[in-house]
Amino acid sequence: MTLCPYPSTANLVAEASAIKLPRYAAIIGYRECAFFGVNHPANVTYACRTIWTKPQRDMVAKYLAEAQEEIEQQTGYPLMPRWFTDEVQAYKFPLHTRWSKVIAAGVRAISDIQLGAAVDHTNDPAEVIVATTLTSDQLDEVHIYHPGSGVEIWPSCLTLAGGFLTIAIPRCRMVTEAASDNDETGVDYSDTTAAGPFEQTVDVKRVYNDTSTQAVMVWPHSNGSCSCGSVSCPSCSEYTKTACMYVRKPEIGTIDVLPATYSGGSWSVTYGCASKPKLVRLNYYAGLETLTRQAEDAIVRLAHAKMPEEPCGCQQALRLWKRDAHIPEVLSRERLNCSFGLNDGAWIAWRFAKAMTIVRGSVL
């Protein structure tokens, strides 16, 4: 099976943004190598080819992340799937998670596929080939990292055949961390030697949802004893019980939590004599599984609106930033109350976020 292009929403590490830097470069029409600080001979064929520096890339990453977070706070769900751990809720049956669009109960887990896998720079994209027992439906759980770090590298294609995984990674995305703080002349694209600016090995890992940890029921000030009748004896600590989660309505995050134990790959419901729990701690995975074009546009335009100065480069990139940073001379009352800001980019993002907000009813 082949997964091309590798989906940006599959990169699920903490701090990962829905819009990866290669995608941002494509959106603003920028030569990817120039964007990542690489002096490539073909840069001259692009209108947008000024070499970016690390502070410029870091600024873009910062505001893309900020914009995404602001939109998510309004919509009530993550714009890309991610895990939430030990979310505390008052116990009731059923209950609602803090974030909507629940995909599954569980926690984030990581396993090594191969550390220090060799990179073949003969062609561009470069290739990494590793043996694996993964199945085709687990391809979007594959992640590639700079060796010995948690910094991710974005591949362009994954192919699984005969127990071997072939990973295609454009060379310019593999600048080593040591060489990433480039000057305005950029690093040399042709230098693929061991001492050069590109990774010679990468770490290949699997990031997946572990369903063996789902929820915990909590009885504050209780020792779990049944000797006090139907209510557990008072304590200065708490009594807890493992629990499983059943997702009733993923779209609005409606779930049931039942006392249970996990063994042999499955959950079994268990009951004891303790009273009804007061709290539950939830672990789950939620968010948009596919980033829509509208969501992508909203994130980029709000990020531009938040940037104090143009990100870099050519007239095309500058024009996009000016478009989103512009504030009209006359503003409507609704526009003045836009919580994202007065810029055009903020207004576009706000309208998207309001339209996509999940509204959950309640009974008083």
Order of alpha helices (4+ residues) and beta strands (2+ residues): beta-alpha-alpha-beta-alpha-beta-beta-beta-beta-beta-beta-beta-beta-beta-beta-beta-beta-beta-beta-beta-beta-alpha-alpha-alpha-alpha
